[in-house]
């Protein structure tokens, strides 16, 4: 992705973040300008998102399409293309190679939680937990959630953080949250 496209993607994310903080009140929210439909599965909607092309390619390379098309339900914390671009050069190319399959699956399933959680439910858990909530990922390690105002931040097991930029994109088999960084188990 060139600098101009990166700036456009960043600008689009900023607009989405501002307009989607109260996504729980939205119906059929947009991700990267693409309509997301609650009657479609996580994968059916994700393939239409122009800001999640790297994630979709990685899900296909990992062989997780059928899983994320299954009834679930799943809560997916979906990194944008800009989030993947923050990784060291060559990381994504290496991860989608067949010899890196297990590592790719581990990273992608770390972005998935069994069950369907809304931002309100996560915020309620954060409040009940005295400012912090923990959910176990499908990969098996915990994700830690904190908030500042309406902003929810996720901390991974290595101490890295991602912010939810678009919340509550409900699907037929779960919910997607768009995040601005890749989480690492």
Secondary structure, DSSP 8 states (H G I E B T S, - for coil): --HHHHHHHHHHHHHHHHHHTTGGG-SS-EETTEE--TTS-HHHHHTT-TT-HHHHHHHHHHT-HHHHHSS--EEEEEE-HHHHHTS-TTHHHHHTSGGGHHHHHHHHHTTEEES---HHHHHHHHHHTTS-EEEE-TTSSEEEEEEETTEEEEE-TTS-EEEEEEEEEEETTEEEEEESS----
